[in-house]
Amino acid sequence: MDRFLASNPGLDSRFPRRVEFPDYSSDELVTIVSTHAADNGYECAPGTAEALRAHFDAVPRGASFGNARLARQTLERMMTRQARAEHRGLAEPGRPAPPAPGGPRPALNAGPRRPHT
């Protein structure tokens, strides 16, 4: 944002107040994933919170850190992997997909599917 405001003389003075949002903690990101998973009809399998916390702890918190976007993208990858595993017969519906090699090992239990509104 600072770079954008500095890109045009006078632009910076049009925004005299700035609101800084601190990064979410790893625990807060785990809560976001769990909440959004439940909203989509999933339940995190045992051990998932610890795996997610370790994953989020390892993510660099630099200028490009995505905050809640990271939590959403992580959940989307988890849901995609779960669906692919069910499709390939590697996981039964409602059972966690097997861990992905070389990456975080969170798993989901699919609850009853709710229609999107």
The first five atom37 places (N, CA, C, CB, O) and aatype in JSON, in Angstrom:
{
  "aatype": [12, 3, 1, 13, 10, 0, 15, 2, 14, 7, 10, 3, 15, 1, 13, 14, 1, 1, 19, 6, 13, 14, 3, 18, 15, 15, 3, 6, 10, 19, 16, 9, 19, 15, 16, 8, 0, 0, 3, 2, 7, 18, 6, 4, 0, 14, 7, 16, 0, 6, 0, 10, 1, 0, 8, 13, 3, 0, 19, 14, 1, 7, 0, 15, 13, 7, 2, 0, 1, 10, 0, 1, 5, 16, 10, 6, 1, 12, 12, 16, 1, 5, 0, 1, 0, 6, 8, 1, 7, 10, 0, 6, 14, 7, 1, 14, 0, 14, 14, 0, 14, 7, 7, 14, 1, 14, 0, 10, 2, 0, 7, 14, 1, 1, 14, 8, 16],
  "atom_mask": [
    [1, 1, 1, 1, 1],
    [1, 1, 1, 1, 1],
    [1, 1, 1, 1, 1],
    [1, 1, 1, 1, 1],
    [1, 1, 1, 1, 1],
    [1, 1, 1, 1, 1],
    [1, 1, 1, 1, 1],
    [1, 1, 1, 1, 1],
    [1, 1, 1, 1, 1],
    [1, 1, 1, 0, 1],
    [1, 1, 1, 1, 1],
    [1, 1, 1, 1, 1],
    [1, 1, 1, 1, 1],
    [1, 1, 1, 1, 1],
    [1, 1, 1, 1, 1],
    [1, 1, 1, 1, 1],
    [1, 1, 1, 1, 1],
    [1, 1, 1, 1, 1],
    [1, 1, 1, 1, 1],
    [1, 1, 1, 1, 1],
    [1, 1, 1, 1, 1],
    [1, 1, 1, 1, 1],
    [1, 1, 1, 1, 1],
    [1, 1, 1, 1, 1],
    [1, 1, 1, 1, 1],
    [1, 1, 1, 1, 1],
    [1, 1, 1, 1, 1],
    [1, 1, 1, 1, 1],
    [1, 1, 1, 1, 1],
    [1, 1, 1, 1, 1],
    [1, 1, 1, 1, 1],
    [1, 1, 1, 1, 1],
    [1, 1, 1, 1, 1],
    [1, 1, 1, 1, 1],
    [1, 1, 1, 1, 1],
    [1, 1, 1, 1, 1],
    [1, 1, 1, 1, 1],
    [1, 1, 1, 1, 1],
    [1, 1, 1, 1, 1],
    [1, 1, 1, 1, 1],
    [1, 1, 1, 0, 1],
    [1, 1, 1, 1, 1],
    [1, 1, 1, 1, 1],
    [1, 1, 1, 1, 1],
    [1, 1, 1, 1, 1],
    [1, 1, 1, 1, 1],
    [1, 1, 1, 0, 1],
    [1, 1, 1, 1, 1],
    [1, 1, 1, 1, 1],
    [1, 1, 1, 1, 1],
    [1, 1, 1, 1, 1],
    [1, 1, 1, 1, 1],
    [1, 1, 1, 1, 1],
    [1, 1, 1, 1, 1],
    [1, 1, 1, 1, 1],
    [1, 1, 1, 1, 1],
    [1, 1, 1, 1, 1],
    [1, 1, 1, 1, 1],
    [1, 1, 1, 1, 1],
    [1, 1, 1, 1, 1],
    [1, 1, 1, 1, 1],
    [1, 1, 1, 0, 1],
    [1, 1, 1, 1, 1],
    [1, 1, 1, 1, 1],
    [1, 1, 1, 1, 1],
    [1, 1, 1, 0, 1],
    [1, 1, 1, 1, 1],
    [1, 1, 1, 1, 1],
    [1, 1, 1, 1, 1],
    [1, 1, 1, 1, 1],
    [1, 1, 1, 1, 1],
    [1, 1, 1, 1, 1],
    [1, 1, 1, 1, 1],
    [1, 1, 1, 1, 1],
    [1, 1, 1, 1, 1],
    [1, 1, 1, 1, 1],
    [1, 1, 1, 1, 1],
    [1, 1, 1, 1, 1],
    [1, 1, 1, 1, 1],
    [1, 1, 1, 1, 1],
    [1, 1, 1, 1, 1],
    [1, 1, 1, 1, 1],
    [1, 1, 1, 1, 1],
    [1, 1, 1, 1, 1],
    [1, 1, 1, 1, 1],
    [1, 1, 1, 1, 1],
    [1, 1, 1, 1, 1],
    [1, 1, 1, 1, 1],
    [1, 1, 1, 0, 1],
    [1, 1, 1, 1, 1],
    [1, 1, 1, 1, 1],
    [1, 1, 1, 1, 1],
    [1, 1, 1, 1, 1],
    [1, 1, 1, 0, 1],
    [1, 1, 1, 1, 1],
    [1, 1, 1, 1, 1],
    [1, 1, 1, 1, 1],
    [1, 1, 1, 1, 1],
    [1, 1, 1, 1, 1],
    [1, 1, 1, 1, 1],
    [1, 1, 1, 1, 1],
    [1, 1, 1, 0, 1],
    [1, 1, 1, 0, 1],
    [1, 1, 1, 1, 1],
    [1, 1, 1, 1, 1],
    [1, 1, 1, 1, 1],
    [1, 1, 1, 1, 1],
    [1, 1, 1, 1, 1],
    [1, 1, 1, 1, 1],
    [1, 1, 1, 1, 1],
    [1, 1, 1, 0, 1],
    [1, 1, 1, 1, 1],
    [1, 1, 1, 1, 1],
    [1, 1, 1, 1, 1],
    [1, 1, 1, 1, 1],
    [1, 1, 1, 1, 1],
    [1, 1, 1, 1, 1]
  ],
  "atom_positions": [
    [[0.83, -1.18, 0.0], [0.0, 0.0, 0.0], [0.88, 1.25, 0.0], [-0.94, 0.0, 1.2], [0.58, 2.23, -0.69]],
    [[1.95, 1.2, 0.78], [2.86, 2.35, 0.82], [3.42, 2.65, -0.56], [4.0, 2.1, 1.82], [3.54, 3.81, -0.95]],
    [[3.77, 1.59, -1.29], [4.32, 1.78, -2.64], [3.28, 2.39, -3.56], [4.81, 0.43, -3.22], [3.61, 3.26, -4.38]],
    [[2.02, 1.96, -3.44], [0.95, 2.52, -4.26], [0.76, 4.0, -3.95], [-0.37, 1.75, -4.03], [0.66, 4.81, -4.87]],
    [[0.71, 4.35, -2.67], [0.5, 5.76, -2.3], [1.67, 6.63, -2.73], [0.29, 5.88, -0.8], [1.49, 7.81, -3.04]],
    [[2.87, 6.07, -2.75], [4.05, 6.83, -3.17], [4.16, 6.95, -4.68], [5.3, 6.19, -2.61], [4.98, 7.72, -5.18]],
    [[3.36, 6.19, -5.42], [3.46, 6.18, -6.88], [2.94, 7.44, -7.54], [2.72, 5.0, -7.42], [3.25, 7.7, -8.71]],
    [[2.18, 8.22, -6.84], [1.6, 9.42, -7.42], [1.73, 10.57, -6.43], [0.11, 9.19, -7.81], [1.17, 10.5, -5.33]],
    [[2.46, 11.62, -6.79], [2.59, 12.75, -5.87], [1.21, 13.29, -5.49], [3.46, 13.86, -6.49], [0.37, 13.51, -6.36]],
    [[1.0, 13.5, -4.23], [-0.27, 14.03, -3.77], [-1.27, 12.96, -3.34], [0.0, 0.0, 0.0], [-2.2, 13.24, -2.59]],
    [[-1.08, 11.74, -3.81], [-2.0, 10.67, -3.46], [-1.91, 10.35, -1.97], [-1.69, 9.41, -4.28], [-2.93, 10.14, -1.31]],
    [[-0.71, 10.32, -1.46], [-0.5, 10.01, -0.05], [-1.26, 10.98, 0.86], [1.01, 10.05, 0.27], [-1.82, 10.56, 1.87]],
    [[-1.3, 12.27, 0.5], [-1.96, 13.25, 1.35], [-3.49, 13.11, 1.34], [-1.59, 14.65, 0.9], [-4.16, 13.66, 2.2]],
    [[-4.02, 12.39, 0.39], [-5.48, 12.17, 0.33], [-5.94, 11.09, 1.3], [-5.9, 11.8, -1.09], [-7.14, 10.92, 1.54]],
    [[-4.99, 10.36, 1.85], [-5.3, 9.3, 2.8], [-4.51, 9.54, 4.08], [-4.97, 7.89, 2.2], [-3.52, 8.87, 4.35]],
    [[-4.98, 10.52, 4.89], [-4.21, 10.88, 6.08], [-4.24, 9.82, 7.18], [-4.74, 12.18, 6.62], [-3.37, 9.8, 8.05]],
    [[-5.24, 8.95, 7.16], [-5.34, 7.92, 8.18], [-5.15, 6.55, 7.55], [-6.7, 7.99, 8.91], [-5.64, 6.28, 6.46]],
    [[-4.43, 5.71, 8.25], [-4.21, 4.34, 7.78], [-4.53, 3.39, 8.91], [-2.75, 4.13, 7.28], [-4.26, 3.66, 10.08]],
    [[-5.1, 2.29, 8.54], [-5.44, 1.27, 9.52], [-4.52, 0.07, 9.26], [-6.95, 0.86, 9.44], [-4.5, -0.48, 8.16]],
    [[-3.78, -0.31, 10.27], [-2.88, -1.45, 10.16], [-3.59, -2.67, 10.75], [-1.52, -1.18, 10.89], [-4.13, -2.6, 11.85]],
    [[-3.58, -3.76, 10.04], [-4.16, -5.0, 10.52], [-3.03, -5.98, 10.79], [-5.17, -5.58, 9.5], [-2.29, -6.35, 9.88]],
    [[-2.88, -6.41, 12.03], [-1.82, -7.38, 12.32], [-2.15, -8.73, 11.69], [-1.63, -7.54, 13.84], [-3.32, -9.06, 11.47]],
    [[-1.11, -9.5, 11.41], [-1.31, -10.85, 10.87], [-2.02, -11.71, 11.9], [0.05, -11.48, 10.48], [-1.85, -11.54, 13.11]],
    [[-2.83, -12.64, 11.4], [-3.43, -13.63, 12.29], [-2.34, -14.54, 12.83], [-4.53, -14.45, 11.57], [-1.34, -14.8, 12.16]],
    [[-2.54, -15.03, 14.04], [-1.63, -16.03, 14.6], [-1.94, -17.38, 13.96], [-1.77, -16.1, 16.16], [-2.98, -17.54, 13.31]],
    [[-1.05, -18.32, 14.13], [-1.29, -19.67, 13.6], [-2.55, -20.28, 14.21], [-0.08, -20.58, 13.87], [-3.31, -20.94, 13.51]],
    [[-2.77, -20.05, 15.5], [-3.98, -20.57, 16.14], [-5.24, -19.95, 15.54], [-3.94, -20.31, 17.66], [-6.25, -20.63, 15.35]],
    [[-5.19, -18.66, 15.24], [-6.35, -18.01, 14.62], [-6.59, -18.55, 13.21], [-6.14, -16.48, 14.57], [-7.74, -18.72, 12.8]],
    [[-5.52, -18.82, 12.47], [-5.67, -19.39, 11.13], [-6.28, -20.8, 11.2], [-4.31, -19.44, 10.4], [-7.1, -21.16, 10.36]],
    [[-5.88, -21.58, 12.2], [-6.47, -22.92, 12.39], [-7.97, -22.78, 12.67], [-5.76, -23.68, 13.56], [-8.77, -23.54, 12.14]],
    [[-8.34, -21.82, 13.5], [-9.76, -21.58, 13.8], [-10.52, -21.19, 12.55], [-9.91, -20.5, 14.87], [-11.64, -21.64, 12.35]],
    [[-9.93, -20.35, 11.71], [-10.57, -19.94, 10.46], [-10.81, -21.15, 9.57], [-9.72, -18.89, 9.72], [-11.9, -21.32, 9.02]],
    [[-9.79, -22.01, 9.43], [-9.95, -23.22, 8.6], [-11.05, -24.11, 9.17], [-8.62, -24.02, 8.52], [-11.92, -24.57, 8.42]],
    [[-11.03, -24.34, 10.47], [-12.04, -25.21, 11.09], [-13.44, -24.66, 10.93], [-11.73, -25.39, 12.58], [-14.38, -25.41, 10.65]],
    [[-13.59, -23.36, 11.09], [-14.91, -22.73, 10.95], [-15.41, -22.82, 9.52], [-14.84, -21.26, 11.38], [-16.57, -23.17, 9.29]],
    [[-14.54, -22.51, 8.56], [-14.96, -22.58, 7.16], [-15.2, -24.03, 6.73], [-13.89, -21.93, 6.25], [-16.07, -24.29, 5.9]],
    [[-14.44, -24.96, 7.28], [-14.68, -26.37, 6.98], [-16.08, -26.75, 7.44], [-13.61, -27.27, 7.65], [-16.83, -27.38, 6.69]],
    [[-16.44, -26.38, 8.66], [-17.77, -26.69, 9.19], [-18.86, -26.02, 8.36], [-17.88, -26.25, 10.66], [-19.91, -26.61, 8.11]],
    [[-18.6, -24.78, 7.93], [-19.57, -24.07, 7.09], [-19.8, -24.79, 5.76], [-19.09, -22.65, 6.83], [-20.86, -24.63, 5.15]],
    [[-18.82, -25.57, 5.33], [-18.92, -26.3, 4.07], [-19.28, -27.78, 4.27], [-17.62, -26.2, 3.3], [-19.2, -28.58, 3.34]],
    [[-19.68, -28.13, 5.49], [-20.12, -29.49, 5.76], [-19.01, -30.46, 6.05], [0.0, 0.0, 0.0], [-19.21, -31.67, 5.91]],
    [[-17.85, -29.98, 6.46], [-16.71, -30.84, 6.8], [-16.38, -30.69, 8.26], [-15.49, -30.51, 5.93], [-16.73, -29.71, 8.91]],
    [[-15.68, -31.7, 8.76], [-15.17, -31.68, 10.12], [-13.7, -32.07, 10.03], [-15.98, -32.66, 11.06], [-13.35, -33.03, 9.34]],
    [[-12.85, -31.34, 10.7], [-11.42, -31.67, 10.67], [-11.19, -32.95, 11.48], [-10.56, -30.5, 11.24], [-11.67, -33.08, 12.6]],
    [[-10.46, -33.87, 10.88], [-10.15, -35.15, 11.52], [-9.21, -34.94, 12.7], [-9.54, -36.14, 10.5], [-8.53, -33.91, 12.77]],
    [[-9.15, -35.89, 13.62], [-8.21, -35.78, 14.75], [-6.78, -35.57, 14.24], [-8.28, -37.04, 15.64], [-6.34, -36.2, 13.28]],
    [[-6.07, -34.67, 14.89], [-4.69, -34.37, 14.51], [-4.56, -33.28, 13.47], [0.0, 0.0, 0.0], [-3.45, -32.8, 13.22]],
    [[-5.67, -32.89, 12.87], [-5.6, -31.88, 11.81], [-5.18, -30.52, 12.35], [-6.94, -31.76, 11.11], [-4.38, -29.83, 11.72]],
    [[-5.72, -30.14, 13.5], [-5.38, -28.83, 14.06], [-3.88, -28.71, 14.31], [-6.15, -28.59, 15.37], [-3.28, -27.67, 14.03]],
    [[-3.27, -29.77, 14.82], [-1.83, -29.73, 15.09], [-1.04, -29.66, 13.78], [-1.4, -30.99, 15.9], [-0.06, -28.93, 13.69]],
    [[-1.48, -30.4, 12.77], [-0.79, -30.37, 11.47], [-0.93, -28.99, 10.83], [-1.35, -31.46, 10.52], [0.02, -28.46, 10.26]],
    [[-2.12, -28.4, 10.93], [-2.33, -27.06, 10.38], [-1.48, -26.03, 11.12], [-3.81, -26.67, 10.44], [-0.87, -25.16, 10.49]],
    [[-1.44, -26.13, 12.44], [-0.66, -25.18, 13.23], [0.81, -25.24, 12.83], [-0.81, -25.46, 14.75], [1.45, -24.21, 12.65]],
    [[1.35, -26.45, 12.67], [2.75, -26.6, 12.25], [2.94, -26.02, 10.85], [3.17, -28.09, 12.29], [3.96, -25.38, 10.57]],
    [[1.98, -26.26, 9.97], [2.06, -25.72, 8.61], [2.07, -24.19, 8.64], [0.88, -26.23, 7.75], [2.91, -23.56, 8.0]],
    [[1.13, -23.6, 9.38], [1.04, -22.13, 9.43], [2.25, -21.52, 10.13], [-0.25, -21.7, 10.14], [2.69, -20.43, 9.77]],
    [[2.79, -22.22, 11.14], [4.0, -21.73, 11.82], [5.19, -21.64, 10.85], [4.36, -22.64, 13.0], [6.06, -20.79, 11.01]],
    [[5.21, -22.52, 9.85], [6.34, -22.58, 8.92], [6.22, -21.57, 7.77], [6.45, -23.97, 8.35], [7.19, -21.37, 7.04]],
    [[5.06, -20.95, 7.62], [4.86, -20.0, 6.51], [5.5, -18.66, 6.88], [3.33, -19.82, 6.2], [5.21, -18.1, 7.94]],
    [[6.38, -18.13, 6.0], [6.99, -16.82, 6.28], [5.93, -15.73, 6.37], [8.02, -16.47, 5.18], [4.97, -15.73, 5.6]],
    [[6.09, -14.82, 7.29], [5.13, -13.74, 7.51], [5.67, -12.43, 6.96], [4.8, -13.59, 9.02], [5.72, -11.42, 7.66]],
    [[6.07, -12.44, 5.69], [6.61, -11.24, 5.06], [5.51, -10.35, 4.5], [0.0, 0.0, 0.0], [4.33, -10.51, 4.84]],
    [[5.9, -9.42, 3.65], [4.98, -8.44, 3.07], [3.89, -9.09, 2.22], [5.74, -7.44, 2.24], [2.82, -8.52, 2.05]],
    [[4.16, -10.27, 1.69], [3.17, -10.91, 0.82], [2.3, -11.93, 1.57], [3.88, -11.6, -0.33], [1.54, -12.67, 0.94]],
    [[2.41, -11.97, 2.89], [1.61, -12.92, 3.67], [0.14, -12.63, 3.46], [1.97, -12.84, 5.17], [-0.29, -11.48, 3.54]],
    [[-0.64, -13.67, 3.2], [-2.03, -13.51, 2.8], [-3.05, -13.52, 3.91], [0.0, 0.0, 0.0], [-4.24, -13.39, 3.63]],
    [[-2.65, -13.68, 5.16], [-3.57, -13.7, 6.27], [-4.69, -14.71, 6.07], [-4.15, -12.33, 6.48], [-4.4, -15.89, 5.87]],
    [[-5.95, -14.3, 6.12], [-7.06, -15.25, 6.01], [-7.13, -15.89, 4.63], [-8.38, -14.55, 6.32], [-7.69, -16.98, 4.48]],
    [[-6.57, -15.24, 3.63], [-6.52, -15.84, 2.3], [-5.75, -17.15, 2.34], [-5.87, -14.88, 1.28], [-6.13, -18.12, 1.68]],
    [[-4.68, -17.2, 3.12], [-3.9, -18.43, 3.27], [-4.76, -19.53, 3.88], [-2.65, -18.17, 4.15], [-4.7, -20.68, 3.44]],
    [[-5.56, -19.2, 4.89], [-6.44, -20.19, 5.51], [-7.46, -20.71, 4.5], [-7.16, -19.59, 6.74], [-7.7, -21.91, 4.43]],
    [[-8.05, -19.81, 3.74], [-9.05, -20.21, 2.73], [-8.42, -21.1, 1.67], [-9.68, -18.98, 2.08], [-8.99, -22.13, 1.31]],
    [[-7.25, -20.72, 1.17], [-6.59, -21.52, 0.14], [-6.18, -22.89, 0.68], [-5.36, -20.77, -0.4], [-6.25, -23.88, -0.04]],
    [[-5.75, -22.94, 1.92], [-5.38, -24.21, 2.53], [-6.6, -25.13, 2.62], [-4.76, -24.0, 3.92], [-6.51, -26.31, 2.29]],
    [[-7.73, -24.58, 3.07], [-8.94, -25.39, 3.15], [-9.39, -25.84, 1.76], [-10.06, -24.59, 3.83], [-9.81, -26.99, 1.6]],
    [[-9.3, -24.99, 0.77], [-9.69, -25.38, -0.59], [-8.83, -26.53, -1.09], [-9.57, -24.19, -1.55], [-9.34, -27.45, -1.74]],
    [[-7.52, -26.5, -0.81], [-6.64, -27.61, -1.19], [-7.03, -28.89, -0.45], [-5.17, -27.26, -0.91], [-7.01, -29.98, -1.03]],
    [[-7.37, -28.76, 0.83], [-7.78, -29.92, 1.6], [-9.06, -30.53, 1.03], [-7.99, -29.53, 3.07], [-9.17, -31.75, 0.9]],
    [[-10.02, -29.68, 0.69], [-11.29, -30.17, 0.15], [-11.08, -30.82, -1.22], [-12.3, -29.02, 0.04], [-11.7, -31.84, -1.52]],
    [[-10.24, -30.23, -2.04], [-9.95, -30.8, -3.37], [-9.28, -32.15, -3.23], [-9.06, -29.85, -4.19], [-9.64, -33.1, -3.91]],
    [[-8.28, -32.24, -2.34], [-7.59, -33.5, -2.14], [-8.54, -34.57, -1.61], [-6.42, -33.32, -1.17], [-8.46, -35.73, -2.01]],
    [[-9.44, -34.18, -0.71], [-10.43, -35.12, -0.18], [-11.33, -35.63, -1.3], [-11.27, -34.46, 0.94], [-11.59, -36.83, -1.4]],
    [[-11.81, -34.72, -2.14], [-12.7, -35.12, -3.23], [-11.99, -36.03, -4.23], [-13.24, -33.88, -3.96], [-12.57, -37.01, -4.7]],
    [[-10.75, -35.72, -4.54], [-9.98, -36.57, -5.47], [-9.75, -37.96, -4.88], [-8.63, -35.91, -5.81], [-9.85, -38.96, -5.59]],
    [[-9.44, -38.01, -3.6], [-9.21, -39.31, -2.95], [-10.5, -40.13, -2.96], [-8.71, -39.12, -1.5], [-10.45, -41.34, -3.21]],
    [[-11.63, -39.49, -2.69], [-12.91, -40.21, -2.74], [-13.19, -40.69, -4.17], [-14.06, -39.31, -2.23], [-13.65, -41.81, -4.37]],
    [[-12.92, -39.84, -5.13], [-13.18, -40.19, -6.53], [-12.32, -41.37, -6.97], [-12.9, -38.97, -7.44], [-12.79, -42.26, -7.69]],
    [[-11.06, -41.39, -6.54], [-10.15, -42.47, -6.91], [-10.34, -43.72, -6.06], [-8.72, -42.0, -6.8], [-9.69, -44.74, -6.3]],
    [[-11.21, -43.64, -5.09], [-11.43, -44.79, -4.22], [-10.38, -44.94, -3.14], [0.0, 0.0, 0.0], [-10.3, -45.98, -2.49]],
    [[-9.56, -43.9, -2.93], [-8.52, -43.95, -1.9], [-9.07, -43.63, -0.52], [-7.4, -42.99, -2.23], [-8.46, -43.95, 0.5]],
    [[-10.23, -43.01, -0.49], [-10.89, -42.69, 0.78], [-12.37, -42.89, 0.59], [-10.57, -41.23, 1.25], [-12.93, -42.59, -0.46]],
    [[-12.98, -43.39, 1.62], [-14.43, -43.54, 1.58], [-15.06, -42.2, 1.89], [-14.92, -44.64, 2.56], [-14.49, -41.42, 2.65]],
    [[-16.23, -41.91, 1.32], [-16.9, -40.66, 1.68], [-17.07, -40.58, 3.2], [-18.28, -40.56, 0.98], [-17.5, -41.54, 3.84]],
    [[-16.72, -39.44, 3.74], [-16.82, -39.24, 5.18], [-15.59, -39.68, 5.95], [0.0, 0.0, 0.0], [-15.54, -39.51, 7.16]],
    [[-14.59, -40.24, 5.27], [-13.35, -40.65, 5.92], [-12.22, -39.77, 5.4], [-13.04, -42.16, 5.65], [-12.28, -39.31, 4.26]],
    [[-11.21, -39.5, 6.22], [-10.11, -38.63, 5.77], [-9.35, -39.21, 4.59], [-9.15, -38.38, 6.91], [-9.19, -40.42, 4.47]],
    [[-8.9, -38.32, 3.73], [-8.03, -38.72, 2.62], [-6.66, -39.06, 3.19], [-7.92, -37.59, 1.53], [-6.3, -38.58, 4.26]],
    [[-5.9, -39.9, 2.48], [-4.55, -40.2, 2.97], [-3.69, -38.94, 2.91], [-3.91, -41.33, 2.14], [-3.97, -38.04, 2.13]],
    [[-2.64, -38.88, 3.72], [-1.79, -37.69, 3.74], [-1.12, -37.45, 2.39], [-0.74, -37.83, 4.82], [-0.79, -38.38, 1.67]],
    [[-0.92, -36.18, 2.08], [-0.21, -35.81, 0.85], [1.28, -35.89, 1.11], [-0.62, -34.39, 0.37], [1.75, -35.36, 2.12]],
    [[2.05, -36.54, 0.23], [3.49, -36.64, 0.46], [4.17, -35.28, 0.39], [4.12, -37.58, -0.54], [3.91, -34.49, -0.51]],
    [[5.04, -35.01, 1.34], [5.86, -33.81, 1.32], [5.17, -32.53, 1.71], [0.0, 0.0, 0.0], [5.79, -31.47, 1.63]],
    [[3.94, -32.56, 2.14], [3.24, -31.33, 2.5], [2.56, -31.48, 3.84], [0.0, 0.0, 0.0], [2.73, -32.48, 4.53]],
    [[1.77, -30.48, 4.2], [1.04, -30.6, 5.45], [0.09, -31.78, 5.35], [0.28, -29.3, 5.78], [-0.33, -32.15, 4.25]],
    [[-0.25, -32.36, 6.45], [-1.04, -33.58, 6.45], [-2.44, -33.4, 7.04], [-0.32, -34.64, 7.19], [-2.94, -34.3, 7.7]],
    [[-3.07, -32.25, 6.82], [-4.41, -32.11, 7.36], [-5.4, -32.97, 6.59], [-4.85, -30.66, 7.32], [-5.23, -33.2, 5.39]],
    [[-6.41, -33.44, 7.26], [-7.43, -34.27, 6.62], [-8.8, -33.8, 7.07], [-7.21, -35.76, 6.96], [-8.95, -33.19, 8.13]],
    [[-9.78, -34.1, 6.26], [-11.15, -33.71, 6.55], [-12.03, -34.94, 6.62], [-11.68, -32.74, 5.5], [-11.79, -35.94, 5.94]],
    [[-13.03, -34.87, 7.44], [-14.11, -35.83, 7.41], [-15.28, -35.1, 6.78], [-14.46, -36.4, 8.85], [-15.68, -34.04, 7.27]],
    [[-15.82, -35.64, 5.73], [-16.94, -34.99, 5.07], [-18.21, -35.29, 5.84], [-17.07, -35.44, 3.6], [-18.55, -36.44, 6.08]],
    [[-18.9, -34.24, 6.22], [-20.2, -34.4, 6.87], [-21.27, -34.4, 5.8], [0.0, 0.0, 0.0], [-20.96, -34.49, 4.61]],
    [[-22.51, -34.32, 6.2], [-23.58, -34.26, 5.21], [-23.4, -33.03, 4.34], [-24.96, -34.26, 5.89], [-23.19, -31.92, 4.84]],
    [[-23.5, -33.22, 3.05], [-23.33, -32.1, 2.13], [-24.56, -31.21, 2.15], [-23.06, -32.6, 0.7], [-25.69, -31.69, 2.1]],
    [[-24.31, -29.91, 2.23], [-25.41, -28.97, 2.19], [-25.39, -28.28, 0.83], [-25.32, -27.94, 3.35], [-24.32, -27.96, 0.32]],
    [[-26.55, -28.05, 0.25], [-26.55, -27.36, -1.04], [-26.07, -25.93, -0.88], [-27.95, -27.37, -1.67], [-26.34, -25.28, 0.13]],
    [[-25.35, -25.45, -1.89], [-24.9, -24.05, -1.87], [-26.09, -23.16, -2.15], [-23.77, -23.8, -2.92], [-26.93, -23.46, -3.0]],
    [[-26.16, -22.06, -1.44], [-27.26, -21.11, -1.66], [-26.76, -19.86, -2.31], [-27.95, -20.77, -0.37], [-27.55, -18.95, -2.57]]
  ]
}
